[in-house]
Amino acid sequence: MRVRFCILCACLQVFVSVRAAEPEPVIPGGECIACHEEKSAGLVRQWRDSAHGRNGVMCRDCHGASADDPDGFIHYGIRIATLVTPNDCRDCHDREFTEMTQSYHARAGEILRSNDAYLAHVAAGEPAAIQGCESCHGANVRIDSDRPNMLPSRSWPNSGIGRLNPDGSRGSCNACHTRHSFSVAQARQPESCGKCHLGPDHPQREIYEESKHGNTYYTNIGRMNLESPGWVVGVDYYAAPTCSTCHMSATERHPVTHDVGRRISWTLRPPVSRKQDDWQSKRANMQDVCITCHGQPFVEGHYHQFDASVKLYNEKFAGPAMDIMNLVKSRNLLTSKADFSNSIEWIYWELWHHEGRRARHGASMMGPDYTWWHGFYDVAQHFYFKFLPAARAYNDPEVNAYIAKLLAGDPMHTWMRQETTQLKSAIQSGGQQEIYRRFFDRE
């Protein structure tokens, strides 16, 4: 933990006297501002305009270091730290620290041990992994013992949300509350999330923008009251929700939370989605946000449709694809043993990691284009015309038998063997509904 100092002894602010004729009083350590204002004027101005600056939170309140800090060093006679970590923010923001530490965000650095990071390292190389993966998920920040004020460039700069810090803490508060302004209003806007939550495998930003939520937000930004201290939906603002509204911010019945998983009932990341532990409570938390602006039938209807889409993805595509990949591997059909060195592995990866996620996220956030054209459309095309042919190419009897039984016996797949005119007639008359009725069952 960092050493905290009395505000009167802090290094950064020179207070201006109310009477212009009087000289400015100089606080001990005020020479810091003279130097940093010359070298990093924008940084100092950000701090001056911030809630920290306005409330007397000084440089050493955050940057002060104790003797045992691994990144501490003497700077012009003052021991300061290279990094400001969640442990340092904890001194004033303990609840936020606790919630953040137990959240998905704090665990984002675990990707360093995942196939995502492995693929970036081997298919591209370390520079791509550092700037492409670790920039969002967080790096394992190292300290140069000979020069603690000079972090090795392989791990710094980094403000990844799940950064692994030298003091043992996880995360980076300034991933959302950009330093040195630490703006709450900025963190409440979808642009703050857009650095990481976008792209081919998790396009939440793009889905939000195409949804009515995003459309309404961007046409009503001036009515969002983003600077409000409490920012309670339905009280301080009501024009539209942002990412923060749904996942973190306060309602009349729930306080703000920095645990971004507290309102998520499905996990949409893995090859096959599953309900979260205590999903009913988490869903109730999210529905409490929804009900502020929507009626109960609307909210329940959305979740029935969303659940049905996830179950559809799981049962029609994800489960069978996983079974087939497991068969291919168990029967030693892969010609090369390194992960991602076989084309079928790339096809399968994109099927669930890209197309499958887009379909599920589109359904969860009411983004129709991402649910279908960027989602299930691509899932179906890749499944039927890329993945299954790649599996059949091994000409293995067990793999071929599984595929044949799936296409001939599962009513969700038999459309490929039926006459189109009859199918269209059945769809228009509702004759296909029985196939998927179970997906709409209440849980």
Summary of the structure (lengths in Angstrom):
residues: 443
radius of gyration: 26.5
end to end distance: 46.4
largest distance: 93.4
contacts: 1297
relative contact order: 0.07
helix: 53%
strand: 4%
